[in-house]
Structures are given as C-alpha cells and as structure tokens.
Amino acid sequence: MILIVSYDLKELRDYTQFYDALKAQGTSSWWHYLSSTWLLSTMRTPQQVADQLRPYMGNGDFLLIGEFGHSYAGWLPREAWDWINAQVQPPLPGFNPLAQILGGPPQIPRE
C-alpha cells in the first residue's frame, strides 16, 4: 500500500528527527519530489504513521496522511511516475483507473 503524507511544519526548529522517522515508516521505499508531500510504500496504517511522527512535530504543525489509490493524475518527472507505478497494487478486475483512461501519466517534454 502507498500512503500519501502531507504536512505544514510551521515552527523554526530542526526537523531532522521528523524526516528520519518519516523515512523509517516505509517498508521498502519512499518518494519525495514535492516539498511537503511524501509517498510511502508501507504496510502501516495512516494512524500508525501519524502516531510515529507526532512526537517530532511542534504544536502548531499540521499533518495529513491517507491511502494513495489507483486514480491519480498530475505533472511529475518521469522518475516519479515510474516509482508510483511500481508501487501501486494492480487494480481489481474490471477497475479502470484514471491513469489508464488517460493513457498513463502525462508526458514531460524534454528540452
């Protein structure tokens, strides 16, 4: 399963332990191309990950964790799409994810 983790860290402090704890939640790998968003390949629930991260956050910080599904779209580097597609579980028979409807992730023009 992939979890999407998004946060807003507001305090002026060293968040090294937060980031280390976040990386440790993934069972095999994690992805981080967007500044405040991570994708974790993990068997942990959103609540379990939130409980592990909370001790490393300030009182004014925000955190949102949810399951990343089969329906997704956006503009990301090819490496990001490769990672996502390698981690996402195959869809259920008869399920037609948005990425398949659109013909896969958007093509990024190379300069």
Secondary structure, DSSP 4 states (H G I P E B T S, - for coil): -EEEEEEE--SSS--HHHHHHHHHT-SSEEEEEETTEEEEE-SS-HHHHHHHHGGGS-TT-EEEEEEE-S-------HHHHHHHHHHSPPPPTT---HHHHTTSSPPPPP-
